[in-house]
Amino acid sequence: IMSVKAFELVPAVEREQVMGEKVRINIECIECCGKHLYLGTNDCFIHHFLLEEHTTAKGKLAYNVQKLLHKYLGLKKPVAELKAASALERLIVLCDSRITVVDMVTLEPVPTGGTKLKGVTAFCVNENPVTGDVFCVEMAVVLARRRAVQICTVHEDRVQMLKEVTTPEQPCALSLDGYNICLALSTQYMILNYSTGASQDLFPYDCEERKPIVKRIGREEFLLAAPGGLGMFANAEGISQRAPVSWSESVIAVAVCFPYVVALDEGFVTVHSMLDQQLKQTLSFRDGHLLQDFEGKVVLASSKAVYILVPLPLERQIQDLLASHRVEEALTLTEAAQRNIPKEKYQILHKRILQQAGFIQFGQLQFLEAKEHFRKGQLDVRELISLYPLLLPASSSFTRCHPPLHEFADLNHLTQGDQEKVQRFKRFLISYLHEVRSSDSANGFHEDVDTALLKLYAETGHESLLDLLASDNACVLADSAPWLEKHHKYFALGLLYHYNGQDSAALQMWVKIVNGDLQDSTRPDLFEYVVDFLSFCSNLDLVWRHADWALQKDQKIGVQIFTKRFTSKEKTGQLNPDGVITYLQNHSQALLLYLEHLVLEKRLQKEKYHTHLAVLYADRVLGLISRPSATDDQLSAARQKLQRLLKESNLYRVQLLLGKIQDSELLLLERATLHGKSEEHDKALHILVHQLKDSAAAEEYCSWASASHDQFYRQNLFHQLLSVYLDPDVPGGAQTVAAVDLLNRNADVFDAVRVLKLLPEEWSLPLLRPFLCGALRASVHARCTSQVAVGLARAQNLQLQHDRLKYRGGPILVSEKKGCQLCHNTFSEPDCACLPGGTPVHIHCVNSRSEPTPEHLV
């Protein structure tokens, strides 16, 4: 039975090499130290063999065995236990309940002083010594009929007992690690710290029913045979940090070869993982008697022969697991292998195993797990892309990894024609490439990634195709263009051409779509897009080449090529407005829109643009007037545009426009505006008041015409309007009501004295009450305001006089007896300068020095 082949059973010592012609000779114990193998037999002999490894023609490991020596101990009892002390070149031997020491080479007994160890039932060597002396061996010894364990050290010439530790019951078996002794008593297991005396009971066990097993498997960790066919792990605190191993209830012996526990029972050798506690391998082995591990070597013996359980390389085991698609077990074993493999080699192995695991799960449609393993294993994404036919660009130099990471030929091999699976695999690759593209994983092969992504987007109709082409990308044009054309992605093909600097080809493609020569519904607003593209295009030849096509399609949209054109300090890509206007002469609507753009939006202050626009507006209005089918709304909208321009602009040629509209009786308001621009306010007001008879328009005209002038100008203009209203010589006579309304609504504008002189004497005061009240209120307000201003001015003047007097200070005393502080001579005349603090000095002294600046001269 085998889920993974972890070990191979290799013969080492044949039956004849041990017993020769003796039939009743049995192997009782074994010890291995490097290449040296020692066997203890039931006839009180120690046999010494030399094991030499070699590889067979089939590549398998085998052993050449040479018997070096055998030695009879002379006690006529079986050799019960052998332990090597390589630093001392000694063998510690348990035979006839005595511990003796023999030379490892000659097998001759070595005389030792100190403690004589007799009546010994079991002993073990401390593989984690605490003394720090490399030339001694620490061991624990169990004596017959004594509830105690003796701690001893074996030196080159003596055996010394260090301590005796009492136990609750007679120990049957034991193992030692540091200060911790793991004991199998007659009824239970326990852990005892012989340094502190602390102990911990583990679990019950009947030693009479079955032989106990106590095995040290690592620092402060032991493996014990528990009831129910379980192998229990326990640390120095008595805690199990691993799940138990389930083995046979008839287990005889165990060995550890990380990460495996090997167990021997009456008919089989079973191999269990310490990582997941699962049974991994079972080997049939009859008459098994001994099983021990020595420095990574597992030795198995029957009563007649010796075998070596050779562990297969972990890399091979992992590959076997992957071959059977047991991904999690392979990854667990890989992580466990870290302790046995150099760091750099392990990193390479770990990445490869992750990549292989990812491909296995990829083939099983477990995409989330596959993606995670690809990411952790730092997969060259081209390995994945290469599974999809034709996705890699022809210029790619990629070749698949050898040995291969998977067993798939390509996507067709994976899916066997199942189109649903094909689509699932493609969706996964799109997702994975998108993540790779946004990380550093694509460094060095952006062209392969972007080209593959473009092909997938085009093939599946993915919405991200345009985003890819509109952003920075490394798509290979020679590969991508035919692919886009094949899948009718003509708009995207234009974007690709544009990104690669081939704007002419891009526009040619888009124009064909707009004209209907090619079918692509990607952008319903493609015409607007092309116009927008041309408005930002710096290649003026392309702009002029396609401008007429755009204007023929739609003048309103096509003119945006010129109106949306960017402005820049550089001359590159700029168009001369005069040239554009000339070009648009045959496109009246576009010309009008372009002039509106120059005048109303960009606010260019050039007379010819303003005049041209005004003339076009006027022609438009006159054309609508002469067209019977024109609606009132059309005419009203056209007149509003003309009136707005006439009022807001000061650059057009007024007389030209007056001559153009002079004969139209409908455009009186426009004529009045033009007269106003020429400062011909009397004509303008005459038109508004007597021809249009629109007092509201006349009043609005006065406000508009005086808006940019001072109050005096405004007042004169309103007085002029009032005079027009009061003129009795015009047909219909004076317009009293309009005059009264004007005065009462604008009392603050008029000079009341001038108004009263103009008004007829027969007008009643109540009629003008609002005007008079407003005028009086304005007069009083003006008087009060002027008084406040005068008061403020006087206060300011007073403050200035106070500051001046304060600055000048008191009198400066100068006399013939008083000396100058600079030259120390007396004053001969009253003129002097004054330093800060009021100190007088000569004026010529100040002028000749750059020292303290005087405050003032006296």
LINDA-V115422 format. One record per helix or strand. SS is the DSSP state (H for helix, E for strand). FROM is the first residue (numbers start at 1). TO is the last residue. If there is no record, write none. Layout:
ss from to
SS FROM TO
SS FROM TO
This chain:
ss from to
E 2 2
E 7 13
H 15 19
E 27 33
E 36 41
E 45 55
E 61 72
E 79 85
E 90 95
E 98 103
E 109 109
E 113 114
E 118 118
E 120 125
E 137 143
E 148 154
E 158 166
E 173 177
E 180 184
E 188 193
E 199 204
E 214 218
E 221 226
E 230 235
E 245 246
E 253 257
E 260 264
E 268 273
E 279 284
E 288 294
E 297 302
E 306 311
H 314 323
H 327 340
H 343 363
H 367 376
H 381 385
H 411 415
H 419 437
H 440 442
H 446 460
H 465 470
H 477 486
H 490 499
H 503 515
H 526 535
H 540 553
H 555 558
H 560 563
H 577 586
H 588 601
H 607 626
H 632 648
H 654 661
H 668 677
H 681 691
H 695 705
H 711 726
H 736 745
H 752 758
H 766 808
E 819 819
E 826 826
E 833 835
E 839 841
H 843 848
E 856 857
